[in-house]
Amino acid sequence: MTHLFDEAALTGVLGHMNGDHAGDNLLISRAFAADAGVADAEISAATMTGFDGDQGVWQATLDDGTTAEIAVPWPTGPITERREVRREIVALYDEACRRLGIEPRPHAEEMGG
């Protein structure tokens, strides 16, 4: 059964990702776009819209103004703890950089209070 995080966890993580890491949302969405049947070159913006114990979910805005959902499974498998969300998003960011040929930046220690 998929773990569902409480509203405080969702609000904290999504607020942090969308407020402080808009560029990372775009990188992750572009890197994993093909898995969702979307051409990465068509993505002009992305917002993290949710997550659960199995995956993170982003809404990508395409150049033509339409949107596409990009759901990406957590790299290490299902999670149940809020502290694990950061680890998984960092792993997705690192993999996104690898896939896109971008040098990843060092990681900060805190995510979403």
Backbone as a printed PyTorch tensor [residue, N CA C, xyz], in Angstrom:
tensor([[[  0.8380,  -1.1760,   0.0000],
         [  0.0000,   0.0000,   0.0000],
         [  0.8930,   1.2540,   0.0000]],

        [[  0.5850,   2.2000,  -0.8400],
         [  1.3480,   3.4360,  -0.9570],
         [  1.1860,   4.2960,   0.2900]],

        [[  2.3120,   4.7560,   0.8290],
         [  2.2720,   5.6470,   1.9940],
         [  1.8290,   7.0380,   1.5450]],

        [[  0.8780,   7.6280,   2.2870],
         [  0.4360,   8.9970,   2.0250],
         [  0.9560,   9.8940,   3.1320]],

        [[  1.5880,  10.9830,   2.7640],
         [  2.1480,  11.9270,   3.7270],
         [  1.0660,  12.8920,   4.1930]],

        [[  1.2270,  13.3940,   5.4120],
         [  0.2300,  14.3180,   5.9540],
         [  0.3380,  15.6860,   5.2840]],

        [[ -0.6640,  16.5010,   5.5210],
         [ -0.7540,  17.8220,   4.8800],
         [  0.4410,  18.7100,   5.2230]],

        [[  0.9440,  18.6160,   6.4440],
         [  2.1010,  19.4270,   6.8460],
         [  3.3350,  19.0670,   6.0170]],

        [[  3.5560,  17.7820,   5.8080],
         [  4.6950,  17.3490,   4.9950],
         [  4.5350,  17.8150,   3.5570]],

        [[  3.3430,  17.6220,   3.0050],
         [  3.0930,  18.0520,   1.6250],
         [  3.2970,  19.5560,   1.4740]],

        [[  2.7040,  20.3220,   2.3610],
         [  2.8120,  21.7800,   2.2900],
         [  4.2600,  22.2370,   2.4230]],

        [[  4.9750,  21.6590,   3.3760],
         [  6.3650,  22.0490,   3.5960],
         [  7.2690,  21.7350,   2.4200]],

        [[  7.2130,  20.5260,   1.9410],
         [  8.0900,  20.1080,   0.8440],
         [  7.7140,  20.8260,  -0.4530]],

        [[  6.4290,  20.8640,  -0.7780],
         [  6.0160,  21.5190,  -2.0260],
         [  6.3140,  23.0120,  -1.9830]],

        [[  6.0890,  23.6440,  -0.8410],
         [  6.4110,  25.0610,  -0.7050],
         [  7.8880,  25.3260,  -0.9170]],

        [[  8.7110,  24.4650,  -0.3280],
         [ 10.1650,  24.6080,  -0.4800],
         [ 10.5990,  24.3730,  -1.9300]],

        [[ 10.1260,  23.3000,  -2.5140],
         [ 10.5240,  22.9860,  -3.8920],
         [ 10.0710,  24.0630,  -4.8730]],

        [[  8.8480,  24.5310,  -4.7460],
         [  8.3250,  25.5090,  -5.6970],
         [  8.8000,  26.9200,  -5.3920]],

        [[  9.1430,  27.1900,  -4.1460],
         [  9.6290,  28.5130,  -3.7790],
         [ 11.1270,  28.6850,  -3.9720]],

        [[ 11.8860,  27.6260,  -3.6730],
         [ 13.3490,  27.7360,  -3.6890],
         [ 14.0350,  26.9220,  -4.7830]],

        [[ 13.3190,  26.0250,  -5.4200],
         [ 13.9650,  25.1150,  -6.3740],
         [ 13.2080,  24.9860,  -7.6910]],

        [[ 12.6950,  26.0960,  -8.1970],
         [ 11.9630,  26.0730,  -9.4690],
         [ 12.8370,  25.5200, -10.5970]],

        [[ 14.0970,  25.8880, -10.5960],
         [ 15.0090,  25.3850, -11.6210],
         [ 15.2170,  23.8890, -11.5290]],

        [[ 15.2470,  23.3630, -10.3090],
         [ 15.3910,  21.9170, -10.1240],
         [ 14.1470,  21.1880, -10.6140]],

        [[ 12.9800,  21.7730, -10.3520],
         [ 11.7360,  21.1810, -10.8620],
         [ 11.7860,  21.0670, -12.3780]],

        [[ 12.2810,  22.1070, -13.0320],
         [ 12.3830,  22.1020, -14.4880],
         [ 13.3730,  21.0360, -14.9590]],

        [[ 14.5330,  20.9450, -14.2980],
         [ 15.5280,  19.9300, -14.6710],
         [ 14.9650,  18.5220, -14.5260]],

        [[ 14.3350,  18.2480, -13.3830],
         [ 13.7780,  16.9150, -13.1480],
         [ 12.7050,  16.6010, -14.1900]],

        [[ 11.8390,  17.5540, -14.4500],
         [ 10.7720,  17.3280, -15.4360],
         [ 11.3330,  17.0640, -16.8220]],

        [[ 12.3110,  17.8500, -17.2220],
         [ 12.9090,  17.6350, -18.5510],
         [ 13.6260,  16.2880, -18.6380]],

        [[ 14.3470,  15.9330, -17.5780],
         [ 15.1280,  14.7010, -17.6100],
         [ 14.2600,  13.4470, -17.6540]],

        [[ 13.0940,  13.4980, -17.0080],
         [ 12.2320,  12.3280, -16.9380],
         [ 11.0120,  12.4440, -17.8510]],

        [[ 10.9890,  13.4600, -18.7080],
         [  9.8420,  13.7090, -19.5900],
         [  9.5460,  12.5430, -20.5130]],

        [[ 10.5790,  11.9500, -21.0770],
         [ 10.3700,  10.8530, -22.0220],
         [  9.6260,   9.6970, -21.3690]],

        [[  9.8710,   9.4800, -20.0710],
         [  9.1830,   8.4090, -19.3530],
         [  7.6810,   8.6710, -19.2880]],

        [[  7.2850,   9.9590, -19.4060],
         [  5.8670,  10.3360, -19.3760],
         [  5.3250,  10.6060, -20.7810]],

        [[  6.1400,  10.3460, -21.8120],
         [  5.7080,  10.5410, -23.1850],
         [  5.7210,  11.9890, -23.6350]],

        [[  6.5770,  12.8080, -23.0130],
         [  6.6670,  14.2310, -23.3290],
         [  8.0740,  14.5250, -23.8390]],

        [[  8.1870,  15.3540, -24.8760],
         [  9.4990,  15.7700, -25.3770],
         [ 10.0640,  16.8290, -24.4360]],

        [[ 11.2690,  16.5960, -23.9130],
         [ 11.8420,  17.5100, -22.9320],
         [ 12.0320,  18.9230, -23.4700]],

        [[ 12.3140,  19.0480, -24.7590],
         [ 12.5330,  20.3670, -25.3480],
         [ 11.2720,  21.2130, -25.3290]],

        [[ 10.1130,  20.5850, -25.1710],
         [  8.8460,  21.3110, -25.1730],
         [  8.4770,  21.8740, -23.8030]],

        [[  9.2210,  21.5200, -22.7430],
         [  8.8800,  21.9500, -21.3850],
         [  9.5070,  23.3070, -21.0990]],

        [[  8.6560,  24.2770, -20.7690],
         [  9.1560,  25.6270, -20.4770],
         [  9.1170,  25.9560, -18.9870]],

        [[  8.3490,  25.2180, -18.1910],
         [  8.2660,  25.4450, -16.7450],
         [  7.7400,  24.1770, -16.0860]],

        [[  7.9810,  24.0450, -14.7870],
         [  7.4760,  22.8800, -14.0600],
         [  7.2800,  23.2320, -12.5890]],

        [[  6.2670,  22.6220, -12.0110],
         [  5.9320,  22.8090, -10.6070],
         [  5.7580,  21.4360,  -9.9820]],

        [[  6.3120,  21.2370,  -8.7930],
         [  6.0590,  19.9930,  -8.0770],
         [  4.6700,  20.1000,  -7.4710]],

        [[  3.8000,  19.1480,  -7.8000],
         [  2.4100,  19.2200,  -7.3600],
         [  2.0440,  18.1960,  -6.2990]],

        [[  2.8920,  17.2160,  -6.0750],
         [  2.5740,  16.2220,  -5.0710],
         [  3.6420,  15.1610,  -4.9570]],

        [[  3.4620,  14.3110,  -3.9670],
         [  4.3270,  13.1540,  -3.7770],
         [  3.6430,  12.2150,  -2.7960]],

        [[  4.0350,  10.9690,  -2.8760],
         [  3.5920,   9.9810,  -1.9080],
         [  4.7680,   9.0510,  -1.6610]],

        [[  4.5270,   7.9370,  -1.0450],
         [  5.6160,   7.0350,  -0.7310],
         [  6.2640,   6.3660,  -1.9270]],

        [[  5.6290,   6.4590,  -3.0890],
         [  6.1490,   5.7990,  -4.2810],
         [  6.8030,   6.7180,  -5.3000]],

        [[  6.4130,   8.0090,  -5.2960],
         [  6.8700,   8.8770,  -6.3890],
         [  6.6820,  10.3550,  -6.0680]],

        [[  7.3820,  11.1670,  -6.8590],
         [  7.1470,  12.6020,  -6.8880],
         [  6.3830,  12.9290,  -8.1580]],

        [[  5.5990,  14.0070,  -8.1250],
         [  4.7760,  14.3670,  -9.2800],
         [  4.9880,  15.8390,  -9.6060]],

        [[  5.2390,  16.1130, -10.8730],
         [  5.4300,  17.4710, -11.3740],
         [  4.4240,  17.7570, -12.4770]],

        [[  3.9920,  19.0130, -12.5570],
         [  3.1720,  19.4610, -13.6770],
         [  4.0780,  20.3030, -14.5590]],

        [[  4.2900,  19.8280, -15.7590],
         [  5.1410,  20.5240, -16.7240],
         [  4.2750,  21.3740, -17.6370]],

        [[  4.6920,  22.6120, -17.8520],
         [  4.0260,  23.4860, -18.8200],
         [  4.8070,  23.3950, -20.1170]],

        [[  4.1040,  23.0720, -21.1830],
         [  4.7410,  22.9160, -22.4880],
         [  4.7090,  24.2340, -23.2470]],

        [[  5.5490,  24.3280, -24.2500],
         [  5.6570,  25.5550, -25.0380],
         [  4.3280,  25.9950, -25.6440]],

        [[  3.4460,  25.0510, -25.9330],
         [  2.1590,  25.4150, -26.5430],
         [  1.1040,  25.8040, -25.5000]],

        [[  1.4930,  25.8670, -24.2230],
         [  0.5860,  26.2760, -23.1620],
         [ -0.1530,  25.1380, -22.4810]],

        [[ -0.0690,  23.9400, -23.0310],
         [ -0.7050,  22.7990, -22.3920],
         [  0.1820,  22.3090, -21.2460]],

        [[ -0.3580,  21.4110, -20.4440],
         [  0.4240,  20.8540, -19.3490],
         [  0.4540,  19.3400, -19.4450]],

        [[  1.4470,  18.7690, -18.8080],
         [  1.5810,  17.3120, -18.7530],
         [  2.0470,  16.9390, -17.3540]],

        [[  1.5260,  15.8470, -16.8420],
         [  1.9650,  15.3490, -15.5440],
         [  3.1570,  14.4300, -15.7380]],

        [[  4.1650,  14.6350, -14.9170],
         [  5.3550,  13.7980, -14.9620],
         [  5.5270,  13.1970, -13.5700]],

        [[  5.2350,  11.9200, -13.4590],
         [  5.3760,  11.1920, -12.1990],
         [  6.6570,  10.3700, -12.2740]],

        [[  7.5010,  10.5240, -11.2500],
         [  8.8000,   9.8600, -11.2620],
         [  8.9420,   9.0220,  -9.9880]],

        [[  9.1150,   7.7120, -10.1370],
         [  9.2980,   6.8590,  -8.9570],
         [ 10.5520,   7.2510,  -8.1860]],

        [[ 10.4960,   7.0850,  -6.8620],
         [ 11.6810,   7.3570,  -6.0440],
         [ 12.7890,   6.3760,  -6.3940]],

        [[ 14.0050,   6.8600,  -6.5440],
         [ 15.1130,   5.9980,  -6.9850],
         [ 15.3900,   4.7850,  -6.1000]],

        [[ 15.2210,   4.9230,  -4.7800],
         [ 15.5520,   3.7910,  -3.9000],
         [ 14.3450,   2.9460,  -3.5500]],

        [[ 13.1930,   3.2530,  -4.1360],
         [ 11.9880,   2.4910,  -3.8550],
         [ 11.0690,   3.2320,  -2.8920]],

        [[ 10.0100,   2.5760,  -2.4330],
         [  9.0230,   3.2290,  -1.5770],
         [  9.6170,   3.7910,  -0.2850]],

        [[  9.0520,   4.9120,   0.1640],
         [  9.4800,   5.5640,   1.4020],
         [  8.2660,   5.8040,   2.3010]],

        [[  8.5470,   6.0360,   3.5860],
         [  7.4630,   6.2940,   4.5400],
         [  7.7490,   7.4550,   5.4760]],

        [[  8.9560,   8.0080,   5.4490],
         [  9.3520,   9.0700,   6.3730],
         [  9.5730,  10.3660,   5.6130]],

        [[  9.1480,  11.4810,   6.2240],
         [  9.3350,  12.7840,   5.5820],
         [ 10.8030,  13.0530,   5.2730]],

        [[ 11.6870,  12.6970,   6.1820],
         [ 13.1200,  12.9440,   5.9660],
         [ 13.6550,  12.2200,   4.7280]],

        [[ 12.9970,  11.1400,   4.3160],
         [ 13.4150,  10.4000,   3.1370],
         [ 13.0700,  11.1280,   1.8430]],

        [[ 12.0990,  12.0200,   1.8820],
         [ 11.6940,  12.7570,   0.6840],
         [ 12.8710,  13.5550,   0.1460]],

        [[ 13.5720,  14.2650,   1.0350],
         [ 14.7200,  15.0640,   0.5990],
         [ 15.7550,  14.1900,  -0.1050]],

        [[ 16.0830,  13.0650,   0.5110],
         [ 17.0770,  12.1580,  -0.0770],
         [ 16.6670,  11.7450,  -1.4880]],

        [[ 15.3970,  11.4360,  -1.6740],
         [ 14.9130,  10.9780,  -2.9750],
         [ 14.8980,  12.1030,  -4.0080]],

        [[ 14.4980,  13.3000,  -3.5900],
         [ 14.4970,  14.4250,  -4.5370],
         [ 15.9230,  14.7810,  -4.9340]],

        [[ 16.8520,  14.7350,  -3.9760],
         [ 18.2580,  14.9880,  -4.3020],
         [ 18.7550,  13.9410,  -5.2940]],

        [[ 18.3820,  12.6890,  -5.0940],
         [ 18.7890,  11.6330,  -6.0300],
         [ 18.1830,  11.8660,  -7.4140]],

        [[ 16.9280,  12.3140,  -7.4710],
         [ 16.3140,  12.6290,  -8.7670],
         [ 17.0350,  13.7960,  -9.4300]],

        [[ 17.3670,  14.8240,  -8.6420],
         [ 18.0980,  15.9740,  -9.1770],
         [ 19.4480,  15.5240,  -9.7510]],

        [[ 20.1800,  14.7120,  -8.9950],
         [ 21.4810,  14.2400,  -9.4700],
         [ 21.3410,  13.4290, -10.7520]],

        [[ 20.3340,  12.5600, -10.8110],
         [ 20.1040,  11.7600, -12.0230],
         [ 19.6740,  12.6590, -13.1790]],

        [[ 18.8660,  13.6820, -12.8870],
         [ 18.4540,  14.6250, -13.9340],
         [ 19.6760,  15.3280, -14.5120]],

        [[ 20.5690,  15.7710, -13.6530],
         [ 21.7890,  16.4260, -14.1290],
         [ 22.6100,  15.4680, -14.9820]],

        [[ 22.7390,  14.2260, -14.5380],
         [ 23.4960,  13.2330, -15.3130],
         [ 22.8720,  13.0370, -16.6820]],

        [[ 21.5470,  12.8600, -16.7220],
         [ 20.8570,  12.6320, -17.9980],
         [ 20.9750,  13.8250, -18.9410]],

        [[ 20.9940,  15.0310, -18.3790],
         [ 21.0230,  16.2470, -19.1970],
         [ 22.4300,  16.7830, -19.4250]],

        [[ 23.4370,  16.1280, -18.8450],
         [ 24.8200,  16.5500, -19.0300],
         [ 25.1400,  17.8560, -18.3180]],

        [[ 24.5560,  18.0580, -17.1420],
         [ 24.7490,  19.2800, -16.3560],
         [ 25.5010,  18.9210, -15.0790]],

        [[ 26.4590,  19.7510, -14.6880],
         [ 27.1850,  19.5330, -13.4370],
         [ 26.2700,  19.8660, -12.2590]],

        [[ 25.9960,  18.9120, -11.3540],
         [ 25.1280,  19.2160, -10.2090],
         [ 25.8380,  20.1170,  -9.2090]],

        [[ 25.0660,  20.9370,  -8.5260],
         [ 25.6350,  21.7920,  -7.4860],
         [ 25.6750,  21.0000,  -6.1790]],

        [[ 26.4780,  21.4680,  -5.2140],
         [ 26.4640,  20.8320,  -3.8860],
         [ 25.0680,  20.9800,  -3.2730]],

        [[ 24.7120,  20.0620,  -2.3820],
         [ 23.3760,  20.0340,  -1.7970],
         [ 23.3450,  20.6720,  -0.4150]],

        [[ 22.3140,  21.4660,  -0.1630],
         [ 22.0880,  22.0390,   1.1630],
         [ 21.5450,  20.9440,   2.0730]],

        [[ 21.5280,  21.1770,   3.3510],
         [ 21.1280,  20.1460,   4.3070],
         [ 19.6450,  20.1330,   4.6590]],

        [[ 18.8950,  21.1850,   4.3870],
         [ 17.5230,  21.2550,   4.8740],
         [ 16.5310,  21.3530,   3.7240]],

        [[ 15.3540,  20.7320,   3.9110],
         [ 14.2920,  20.8360,   2.9230],
         [ 12.9510,  20.9470,   3.6220]],

        [[ 12.2770,  22.0380,   3.3920],
         [ 10.8850,  22.1770,   3.7760],
         [ 10.5690,  22.0390,   5.2390]],

        [[ 11.5020,  22.4640,   6.1100],
         [ 11.2460,  22.5130,   7.5480],
         [ 10.7560,  21.3020,   8.1150]]])
